[in-house]
């Protein structure tokens, strides 16, 4: 009887050790957010809400490899924002060297707009980031776009369909 009790206690101890180990391996990591993103790839919900309209509907565009697009650029349209953050490489969670080009940052009020019109304009305003990468083929672009589309601040990600002049 005494021995059985002992075994049970040992079992419980073993289970606790296993649980702690599992916690360490999975969720037990305290995020360290810098500009809203942790190095583990997690985003700070508060930062996201403060900077982006997360209600906006997301477009996932079907990309066909046969279409004419460049293999060195990705165009990313950001969700609507009223704080106009300038995102950096860390936000895109890519494992390669990239150069970011920021377009359509904080808009300047055009005095021809009435208050209502300006409000409407701002509600439909989107910043854009062009991600320049080392060319590795069109398939690589499609792969990266699939990753980028999942980022919580991204509205649309697409290749650069601009046809180059001969
Ligand atoms: Zn983390």
Boltz pocket constraint, residues with backbone or C-beta under 6 A from the ligand:
constraints:
  - pocket:
      binder: B
      contacts: [[A, 29], [A, 30], [A, 31], [A, 32], [A, 38], [A, 39], [A, 40], [A, 41], [A, 42]]
      max_distance: 6.0
